[in-house]
């Protein structure tokens, strides 16, 4: 037995089928599409441990401490520095008319070797090195004076006259000249003169 559908009924059935297909497809698209946030897979972050935990804890504590209230800085009142007191040996040497460099050396050592030199003379440079080595060997003080500098030798020329270069002087406290050699002298000669001055001082 066959059913014959009239054209209006067939059109209505096709329309209903088309609507059902469209609705079903739309629901499927909504189910699979969704929002971009829903499509992105979730990454599960594990709780840090070991070195990662230490780094995170340190960073958190540093951030917390940076937000803590900073103590107010107390105003710093700088004390007026006092001028250093001159030792009595230095004052005595200055009173004896010696330059400050020799006086300061006598404040540190009882005997001081003074090398007088011309900085432009090669021989004077060698004599300067020998005088310094001789003073070191004898364990006494040493001062070099540039004969061309009035600031360095001015006071000595007032008391000793023209100073030779090369040459060396030996002073003991309080400001006594005990040896003077004009010309070149090796370190042995300088050391011997300084030791003799130390024994007599």
C-alpha positions in Angstrom: 0.0 0.0 0.0 1.6 3.3 -1.0 1.0 6.7 0.2 0.8 9.5 -2.2 1.7 12.9 -0.7 0.2 16.0 -2.1 2.7 18.7 -3.1 1.9 21.0 -0.2 2.6 18.2 2.3 5.9 17.3 0.6 7.1 20.9 0.7 6.2 21.1 4.4 8.1 17.9 5.1 11.2 19.1 3.2 11.1 22.4 5.0 10.9 20.7 8.4 13.8 18.4 7.5 15.9 21.4 6.4 15.1 23.3 9.7 16.1 20.2 11.7 19.4 19.9 9.9 20.2 23.6 10.4 19.3 23.5 14.1 21.3 20.4 14.6 24.4 21.8 12.8 24.2 25.0 14.8 24.1 23.2 18.1 27.1 21.1 17.1 29.1 24.2 16.1 28.3 25.9 19.4 29.3 22.8 21.3 32.7 22.5 19.6 33.5 26.2 18.9 32.9 28.1 22.1 35.0 31.0 23.2 38.8 31.2 22.5 39.5 31.0 26.2 37.6 27.7 26.4 39.5 26.3 23.4 42.9 27.0 25.0 44.1 24.0 27.0 44.7 24.8 30.7 48.3 24.4 31.9 48.5 23.1 35.5 51.3 24.8 37.3 52.9 22.6 40.0 53.8 24.0 43.3 57.5 25.0 43.2 60.0 23.1 45.3 63.7 23.0 45.8 65.6 25.8 44.1 62.4 27.1 42.5 60.7 27.5 45.9 63.8 29.3 47.2 63.9 31.7 44.3 60.2 32.4 44.6 60.4 32.9 48.4 63.4 35.2 48.1 61.7 37.2 45.4 58.5 37.5 47.5 60.4 38.5 50.6 62.5 41.0 48.7 59.3 42.5 47.2 57.8 42.7 50.7 60.8 44.3 52.2 61.0 46.9 49.4 57.5 48.0 50.3 58.3 48.2 54.0 58.6 51.6 55.5 62.2 52.8 55.3 63.6 54.3 58.5 64.3 58.0 58.4 67.9 58.9 58.0 69.4 60.7 61.0 71.2 63.9 60.0 75.0 63.3 60.1 76.9 66.0 61.9 80.6 65.8 60.7 83.0 66.6 63.5 85.6 69.2 62.7 88.9 67.4 62.2 91.6 68.4 64.7 95.0 69.3 63.3 97.5 66.5 64.1 99.8 67.3 66.9 103.4 67.6 65.9 105.8 65.3 67.8 108.4 67.1 69.9 111.2 65.8 67.7 109.6 67.4 64.7 109.1 70.8 66.5 112.7 70.7 67.7 114.0 70.0 64.1 111.9 72.9 62.7 113.2 75.1 65.5 116.7 74.2 64.4 116.0 75.6 61.0 115.6 72.4 59.1 113.1 72.0 56.2 109.8 70.3 57.0 110.7 67.1 55.1 113.8 66.5 57.2 111.9 67.5 60.4 109.2 65.0 59.7 111.8 62.3 59.0 113.5 63.1 62.3 110.1 62.7 64.0 110.1 59.1 62.8 113.8 58.2 63.1 116.6 59.4 65.3 119.0 59.5 62.3 118.2 60.7 58.8 120.3 60.6 55.6 119.6 63.5 53.2 120.6 63.1 49.6 121.1 66.4 47.6 120.6 65.9 43.9 120.0 67.5 40.6 117.1 65.7 38.8 118.7 66.4 35.4 122.0 64.8 36.2 122.6 61.1 35.5 125.4 60.9 38.1 123.1 62.5 40.7 120.5 59.9 40.0 122.9 57.1 40.7 124.2 58.9 43.9 120.6 59.3 45.0 119.9 55.6 44.6 123.1 54.7 46.5 122.3 57.1 49.4 118.8 55.6 49.7 120.1 52.0 49.7 122.8 52.9 52.3 120.1 54.5 54.6 118.0 51.3 54.2 120.9 49.1 55.1 121.7 51.2 58.2 118.0 51.2 59.2 117.7 55.0 59.3 115.5 57.6 57.7 116.0 59.0 54.2 115.0 62.2 52.5 115.9 63.4 49.0 116.2 67.1 48.3 116.1 68.6 44.8 118.9 71.2 44.7 116.9 73.2 42.0 113.9 73.6 44.3 114.1 76.6 46.5 111.2 75.3 48.6 113.1 72.2 49.4 116.6 73.5 50.0 116.0 77.2 50.8 116.4 76.8 54.6 119.5 74.6 54.3 121.3 77.1 52.0 120.7 79.8 54.6 122.6 77.8 57.2 125.0 75.7 55.1 125.6 77.9 52.0 125.7 76.4 48.6 124.8 72.8 48.6 126.8 70.3 46.4 125.2 67.9 44.0 125.6 65.1 44.3 126.2 65.0 48.0 124.6 63.7 51.2 124.1 64.9 54.8 123.5 63.0 58.0 121.3 64.5 60.7 120.5 63.3 64.2 117.9 64.6 66.7 117.1 67.3 67.5 118.6 68.7 64.3 122.3 68.2 64.4 124.4 67.8 61.3 126.9 65.0 62.0 128.2 64.2 58.5 128.5 65.9 55.2 130.0 64.4 52.0 130.3 66.4 48.8 130.3 64.4 45.6 129.4 60.8 44.9 129.3 58.2 47.6 128.4 54.5 47.4 125.8 52.8 49.6 128.5 51.3 51.9 130.0 54.7 52.6 126.5 56.1 53.3 125.6 53.2 55.5 128.8 53.5 57.5 128.3 57.2 58.1 124.7 56.6 59.2 125.7 53.8 61.6 128.4 56.0 63.1 125.8 58.8 63.6 123.4 56.3 65.2 126.1 55.1 67.7 126.9 58.6 68.6 123.3 59.8 68.9 
